[in-house]
Each structure stands twice: as structure tokens, then as C-alpha cells.
Amino acid sequence: MHAFSSDVDPAKSLPAGSPDHYTAFVGPPDQYDFMGATQFRLLCALGLREDHALLDFGCGSLRAGRLFIPYLKRSRYFGIDPNKWLIDEAVKNEIGESIVKIKECSFDFNSDFDCSVFRTKFDYIIAQSIFSHAGKGQVRKALASFRENLKEDGIIAATFVLTSDQEVEHGSDEWVYPGCVYYQESSIAEFAEESLLYCAKIPWYHPRQSWFLFSCDIKNLPDSETASTYLQGTILKNQPAA
């Protein structure tokens, strides 16, 4: 059991991936607020509304969940993360137990990339900085589970760390953390095809990774012109450093 003060400022000096604080474990602690906000902004731009069912896959310390939970109606927020202590600390220090009860949030702590545990078809699934640490077998398993539990008009938003060098691609099926896994765009397209999904890269701003959208029907995905017009995620002030 980890016990921390509600003051998260001391965590900002910790390295990303540090187990010493719930905001640092999930990434650069000085970007904890931004990385949650950019996910919320993206899904709203993609059409998320309060009555949609959302799966926050790898919800961790509720970087994005602390924004999604108040926004969504009851029983619409679902989170999966194998690290239960992260969720517990975020509930304790960021949002409080009362709103979790009021909003009737659902959490699961499996590490098997299994999204069927909620017995729900999702309108949106978001997986920010999950595949940046997952081996090929894990990516395939996750996308197959996403596909099985996604509505026909639903959208998956996920990030990858891209490389143009085939030799840099990570071939193991193991989880890599806090290190990163690199993939070529062609490999991501293959993952989608194997899972019977269509995919599209979008230019939404991320300080280190690239956003991809997946869906069961290509009509649900924006074309390149639409994406470049509406899905830039431009930051006008206080843009985080890469």
C-alpha cells in the first residue's frame, strides 16, 4: 500500500516511471495535467458526449479519468489497469470516493488486455501510452479485445512511438516499462488489419508519440483533410517540452 500526501508538487522532480508517486509512475509528472487534458480534448473533438460509454484502457492514476468521470453520465466510465494502487491513490488525492460512487464508475485490474470483463460495448476506447510499452503480441491481443467490445460506429484512439528503422522495432511479447517500444506505421496497419479494424494516423499533438484512430468501419474515421483541419490539437501557450 502506498501512502502519499495530497500535495503532488514534490513528485514533479521524480523521473517518469518512478514508483514513488502516482503521478510520476504514469509518465513525466510535470505533464500529468496536460496529458490528461489532451486526451479529454481529443475525444470531445472526435464526438464524445456525456451519454457515451468510454473505456479508459490503462487508466492508471486517472490522468484523463479525473476529467472524464465528472463529464460522463452514470455508469459510462470504465477503467482497466493492473496497478490497483494507482487508481486508489488517484481517487484519494484527485477526485474523491464520492464522485466515483455517484458516477457509478467501473474498474478492473486484469493484466490480460481483456476488455470483455465489463460486458459492455463501448462508443470510445482510449489507450494513451499503452502500446508505447507493449510487445507485438500484446498489441495484437489488445486490439482484438478492443474490436470485440467496440460498437460498430465506435472509435479507438491510441498512441504509438514511431520509428522508420525496422531493426529498432521491438519483437518481444513482453511489457517494457519505463522504456519504450517502437513501431513502423506499416506494422500498425498490419495490427489493425489482423484485428479486422481500419486505422488512420492523425496529427493531434503529443510531445513524444503519435495518435492513431481505429474503427470497425472506415466511414467512422476522418480522411486526411478532415484530420488536418479539425484534429491538430494545437497548443497556443505553455506547450509541454518533448
Contacts in CASP RR format, 6 or more apart in sequence:
PFRMAT RR
TARGET T0000
AUTHOR 0000-0000-0000
METHOD contacts of the structure
MODEL  1
MHAFSSDVDPAKSLPAGSPDHYTAFVGPPDQYDFMGATQFRLLCALGLRE
DHALLDFGCGSLRAGRLFIPYLKRSRYFGIDPNKWLIDEAVKNEIGESIV
KIKECSFDFNSDFDCSVFRTKFDYIIAQSIFSHAGKGQVRKALASFRENL
KEDGIIAATFVLTSDQEVEHGSDEWVYPGCVYYQESSIAEFAEESLLYCA
KIPWYHPRQSWFLFSCDIKNLPDSETASTYLQGTILKNQPAA
1 85 0 8 1.000
2 19 0 8 1.000
2 22 0 8 1.000
2 85 0 8 1.000
2 89 0 8 1.000
4 21 0 8 1.000
4 22 0 8 1.000
4 89 0 8 1.000
4 93 0 8 1.000
6 92 0 8 1.000
6 93 0 8 1.000
8 21 0 8 1.000
8 23 0 8 1.000
8 29 0 8 1.000
8 32 0 8 1.000
8 93 0 8 1.000
10 21 0 8 1.000
11 18 0 8 1.000
11 20 0 8 1.000
11 21 0 8 1.000
11 22 0 8 1.000
11 23 0 8 1.000
11 24 0 8 1.000
11 29 0 8 1.000
12 29 0 8 1.000
12 30 0 8 1.000
13 29 0 8 1.000
14 20 0 8 1.000
14 21 0 8 1.000
14 24 0 8 1.000
14 29 0 8 1.000
15 24 0 8 1.000
15 178 0 8 1.000
16 24 0 8 1.000
16 27 0 8 1.000
16 28 0 8 1.000
16 29 0 8 1.000
16 178 0 8 1.000
17 24 0 8 1.000
17 25 0 8 1.000
17 26 0 8 1.000
17 27 0 8 1.000
17 177 0 8 1.000
17 178 0 8 1.000
18 24 0 8 1.000
18 25 0 8 1.000
18 29 0 8 1.000
19 25 0 8 1.000
21 29 0 8 1.000
22 61 0 8 1.000
22 85 0 8 1.000
22 86 0 8 1.000
22 89 0 8 1.000
22 90 0 8 1.000
22 93 0 8 1.000
23 29 0 8 1.000
23 32 0 8 1.000
23 61 0 8 1.000
23 63 0 8 1.000
25 61 0 8 1.000
25 83 0 8 1.000
25 86 0 8 1.000
26 32 0 8 1.000
26 60 0 8 1.000
26 61 0 8 1.000
26 63 0 8 1.000
26 86 0 8 1.000
26 129 0 8 1.000
27 35 0 8 1.000
27 129 0 8 1.000
27 178 0 8 1.000
28 35 0 8 1.000
28 240 0 8 1.000
30 240 0 8 1.000
31 207 0 8 1.000
31 240 0 8 1.000
32 61 0 8 1.000
32 63 0 8 1.000
34 240 0 8 1.000
35 63 0 8 1.000
35 64 0 8 1.000
35 128 0 8 1.000
35 129 0 8 1.000
36 63 0 8 1.000
36 64 0 8 1.000
36 65 0 8 1.000
36 66 0 8 1.000
36 67 0 8 1.000
36 128 0 8 1.000
37 67 0 8 1.000
38 204 0 8 1.000
38 205 0 8 1.000
38 206 0 8 1.000
38 233 0 8 1.000
39 63 0 8 1.000
39 64 0 8 1.000
39 67 0 8 1.000
39 126 0 8 1.000
39 128 0 8 1.000
39 157 0 8 1.000
40 64 0 8 1.000
40 67 0 8 1.000
40 68 0 8 1.000
40 71 0 8 1.000
41 233 0 8 1.000
42 126 0 8 1.000
42 157 0 8 1.000
42 204 0 8 1.000
42 211 0 8 1.000
42 231 0 8 1.000
42 233 0 8 1.000
43 54 0 8 1.000
43 68 0 8 1.000
43 124 0 8 1.000
43 126 0 8 1.000
43 157 0 8 1.000
45 204 0 8 1.000
45 230 0 8 1.000
45 231 0 8 1.000
45 233 0 8 1.000
46 124 0 8 1.000
46 155 0 8 1.000
46 157 0 8 1.000
46 213 0 8 1.000
46 231 0 8 1.000
48 54 0 8 1.000
48 123 0 8 1.000
48 124 0 8 1.000
50 71 0 8 1.000
50 72 0 8 1.000
50 73 0 8 1.000
50 76 0 8 1.000
51 72 0 8 1.000
51 73 0 8 1.000
51 76 0 8 1.000
52 72 0 8 1.000
52 76 0 8 1.000
52 123 0 8 1.000
52 124 0 8 1.000
53 76 0 8 1.000
53 78 0 8 1.000
53 120 0 8 1.000
53 121 0 8 1.000
53 122 0 8 1.000
53 123 0 8 1.000
53 124 0 8 1.000
54 68 0 8 1.000
54 72 0 8 1.000
54 76 0 8 1.000
54 77 0 8 1.000
54 78 0 8 1.000
54 122 0 8 1.000
54 123 0 8 1.000
54 124 0 8 1.000
54 125 0 8 1.000
54 126 0 8 1.000
55 78 0 8 1.000
55 79 0 8 1.000
55 80 0 8 1.000
55 115 0 8 1.000
55 118 0 8 1.000
55 120 0 8 1.000
55 122 0 8 1.000
55 124 0 8 1.000
55 125 0 8 1.000
55 126 0 8 1.000
55 149 0 8 1.000
56 64 0 8 1.000
56 65 0 8 1.000
56 68 0 8 1.000
56 77 0 8 1.000
56 78 0 8 1.000
56 79 0 8 1.000
56 80 0 8 1.000
56 126 0 8 1.000
57 79 0 8 1.000
57 80 0 8 1.000
57 115 0 8 1.000
57 125 0 8 1.000
57 126 0 8 1.000
57 127 0 8 1.000
57 130 0 8 1.000
57 142 0 8 1.000
57 146 0 8 1.000
58 79 0 8 1.000
58 80 0 8 1.000
58 81 0 8 1.000
58 127 0 8 1.000
58 130 0 8 1.000
59 65 0 8 1.000
59 79 0 8 1.000
59 80 0 8 1.000
59 81 0 8 1.000
59 87 0 8 1.000
59 107 0 8 1.000
60 81 0 8 1.000
60 83 0 8 1.000
60 86 0 8 1.000
60 87 0 8 1.000
60 90 0 8 1.000
61 86 0 8 1.000
61 87 0 8 1.000
61 89 0 8 1.000
61 90 0 8 1.000
61 94 0 8 1.000
62 69 0 8 1.000
62 86 0 8 1.000
62 87 0 8 1.000
62 90 0 8 1.000
62 91 0 8 1.000
62 94 0 8 1.000
62 95 0 8 1.000
63 128 0 8 1.000
64 126 0 8 1.000
64 128 0 8 1.000
65 77 0 8 1.000
65 90 0 8 1.000
65 95 0 8 1.000
66 90 0 8 1.000
66 94 0 8 1.000
66 95 0 8 1.000
68 77 0 8 1.000
69 77 0 8 1.000
69 95 0 8 1.000
69 99 0 8 1.000
69 100 0 8 1.000
69 103 0 8 1.000
69 105 0 8 1.000
70 95 0 8 1.000
70 99 0 8 1.000
70 103 0 8 1.000
72 103 0 8 1.000
73 103 0 8 1.000
74 102 0 8 1.000
74 103 0 8 1.000
74 104 0 8 1.000
75 103 0 8 1.000
75 104 0 8 1.000
75 106 0 8 1.000
76 103 0 8 1.000
77 103 0 8 1.000
77 105 0 8 1.000
77 106 0 8 1.000
78 105 0 8 1.000
78 106 0 8 1.000
78 107 0 8 1.000
78 108 0 8 1.000
78 118 0 8 1.000
78 120 0 8 1.000
78 122 0 8 1.000
79 87 0 8 1.000
79 105 0 8 1.000
79 106 0 8 1.000
79 107 0 8 1.000
79 108 0 8 1.000
80 107 0 8 1.000
80 108 0 8 1.000
80 109 0 8 1.000
80 110 0 8 1.000
80 115 0 8 1.000
80 117 0 8 1.000
81 87 0 8 1.000
81 107 0 8 1.000
81 109 0 8 1.000
82 109 0 8 1.000
82 110 0 8 1.000
82 111 0 8 1.000
83 109 0 8 1.000
84 109 0 8 1.000
87 107 0 8 1.000
87 109 0 8 1.000
91 97 0 8 1.000
91 100 0 8 1.000
106 118 0 8 1.000
108 114 0 8 1.000
108 117 0 8 1.000
108 118 0 8 1.000
110 117 0 8 1.000
112 141 0 8 1.000
113 138 0 8 1.000
113 141 0 8 1.000
113 142 0 8 1.000
113 145 0 8 1.000
114 145 0 8 1.000
115 122 0 8 1.000
115 125 0 8 1.000
115 145 0 8 1.000
115 146 0 8 1.000
115 148 0 8 1.000
115 149 0 8 1.000
116 145 0 8 1.000
116 148 0 8 1.000
116 149 0 8 1.000
118 149 0 8 1.000
120 149 0 8 1.000
121 149 0 8 1.000
121 150 0 8 1.000
121 151 0 8 1.000
122 149 0 8 1.000
122 150 0 8 1.000
122 151 0 8 1.000
122 154 0 8 1.000
123 151 0 8 1.000
123 153 0 8 1.000
123 154 0 8 1.000
123 155 0 8 1.000
124 154 0 8 1.000
124 155 0 8 1.000
124 156 0 8 1.000
124 157 0 8 1.000
125 146 0 8 1.000
125 149 0 8 1.000
125 150 0 8 1.000
125 155 0 8 1.000
125 156 0 8 1.000
125 157 0 8 1.000
126 156 0 8 1.000
126 157 0 8 1.000
126 158 0 8 1.000
127 142 0 8 1.000
127 146 0 8 1.000
127 156 0 8 1.000
127 157 0 8 1.000
127 158 0 8 1.000
127 159 0 8 1.000
128 157 0 8 1.000
128 158 0 8 1.000
128 159 0 8 1.000
129 159 0 8 1.000
129 209 0 8 1.000
130 142 0 8 1.000
130 158 0 8 1.000
130 159 0 8 1.000
131 139 0 8 1.000
131 142 0 8 1.000
131 158 0 8 1.000
131 159 0 8 1.000
131 160 0 8 1.000
131 181 0 8 1.000
131 183 0 8 1.000
132 159 0 8 1.000
132 160 0 8 1.000
132 161 0 8 1.000
132 180 0 8 1.000
132 181 0 8 1.000
132 209 0 8 1.000
133 175 0 8 1.000
133 176 0 8 1.000
133 177 0 8 1.000
133 178 0 8 1.000
133 179 0 8 1.000
133 180 0 8 1.000
133 181 0 8 1.000
134 142 0 8 1.000
134 175 0 8 1.000
134 176 0 8 1.000
134 181 0 8 1.000
135 170 0 8 1.000
135 171 0 8 1.000
135 172 0 8 1.000
135 173 0 8 1.000
135 174 0 8 1.000
135 175 0 8 1.000
135 176 0 8 1.000
135 181 0 8 1.000
136 170 0 8 1.000
136 171 0 8 1.000
136 172 0 8 1.000
136 173 0 8 1.000
136 187 0 8 1.000
136 191 0 8 1.000
137 173 0 8 1.000
138 173 0 8 1.000
138 174 0 8 1.000
138 175 0 8 1.000
139 183 0 8 1.000
139 191 0 8 1.000
140 191 0 8 1.000
140 194 0 8 1.000
140 195 0 8 1.000
143 156 0 8 1.000
143 191 0 8 1.000
143 192 0 8 1.000
143 194 0 8 1.000
143 195 0 8 1.000
143 197 0 8 1.000
143 214 0 8 1.000
144 194 0 8 1.000
144 195 0 8 1.000
146 156 0 8 1.000
146 195 0 8 1.000
146 197 0 8 1.000
146 214 0 8 1.000
147 195 0 8 1.000
147 196 0 8 1.000
147 197 0 8 1.000
147 216 0 8 1.000
150 156 0 8 1.000
150 215 0 8 1.000
150 216 0 8 1.000
152 216 0 8 1.000
152 217 0 8 1.000
153 215 0 8 1.000
153 216 0 8 1.000
153 217 0 8 1.000
153 220 0 8 1.000
154 215 0 8 1.000
154 216 0 8 1.000
154 220 0 8 1.000
155 213 0 8 1.000
155 214 0 8 1.000
155 215 0 8 1.000
155 220 0 8 1.000
155 221 0 8 1.000
156 197 0 8 1.000
156 213 0 8 1.000
156 214 0 8 1.000
156 215 0 8 1.000
157 211 0 8 1.000
157 212 0 8 1.000
157 213 0 8 1.000
158 211 0 8 1.000
158 212 0 8 1.000
158 214 0 8 1.000
159 206 0 8 1.000
159 209 0 8 1.000
159 210 0 8 1.000
159 211 0 8 1.000
159 212 0 8 1.000
160 183 0 8 1.000
160 188 0 8 1.000
160 209 0 8 1.000
160 210 0 8 1.000
160 212 0 8 1.000
161 180 0 8 1.000
161 181 0 8 1.000
161 182 0 8 1.000
161 183 0 8 1.000
161 208 0 8 1.000
161 209 0 8 1.000
161 210 0 8 1.000
162 182 0 8 1.000
162 183 0 8 1.000
162 184 0 8 1.000
162 185 0 8 1.000
162 209 0 8 1.000
162 210 0 8 1.000
163 169 0 8 1.000
163 182 0 8 1.000
163 183 0 8 1.000
163 184 0 8 1.000
164 184 0 8 1.000
165 182 0 8 1.000
166 184 0 8 1.000
168 182 0 8 1.000
169 182 0 8 1.000
169 183 0 8 1.000
169 184 0 8 1.000
169 187 0 8 1.000
170 176 0 8 1.000
170 181 0 8 1.000
170 182 0 8 1.000
170 183 0 8 1.000
185 201 0 8 1.000
188 199 0 8 1.000
188 212 0 8 1.000
189 199 0 8 1.000
191 199 0 8 1.000
192 198 0 8 1.000
192 199 0 8 1.000
192 214 0 8 1.000
195 214 0 8 1.000
196 216 0 8 1.000
197 214 0 8 1.000
197 215 0 8 1.000
197 216 0 8 1.000
198 214 0 8 1.000
198 215 0 8 1.000
198 216 0 8 1.000
198 217 0 8 1.000
198 218 0 8 1.000
198 220 0 8 1.000
198 221 0 8 1.000
199 212 0 8 1.000
199 213 0 8 1.000
199 214 0 8 1.000
199 221 0 8 1.000
200 212 0 8 1.000
200 213 0 8 1.000
200 221 0 8 1.000
200 222 0 8 1.000
200 223 0 8 1.000
200 224 0 8 1.000
200 227 0 8 1.000
201 210 0 8 1.000
201 211 0 8 1.000
201 212 0 8 1.000
202 211 0 8 1.000
202 212 0 8 1.000
202 213 0 8 1.000
202 222 0 8 1.000
202 227 0 8 1.000
202 231 0 8 1.000
203 211 0 8 1.000
203 227 0 8 1.000
203 228 0 8 1.000
203 231 0 8 1.000
203 232 0 8 1.000
203 233 0 8 1.000
204 211 0 8 1.000
204 231 0 8 1.000
204 232 0 8 1.000
204 233 0 8 1.000
205 232 0 8 1.000
205 233 0 8 1.000
205 234 0 8 1.000
205 235 0 8 1.000
205 239 0 8 1.000
207 240 0 8 1.000
207 241 0 8 1.000
207 242 0 8 1.000
208 242 0 8 1.000
213 221 0 8 1.000
213 222 0 8 1.000
214 221 0 8 1.000
215 221 0 8 1.000
222 230 0 8 1.000
222 231 0 8 1.000
END
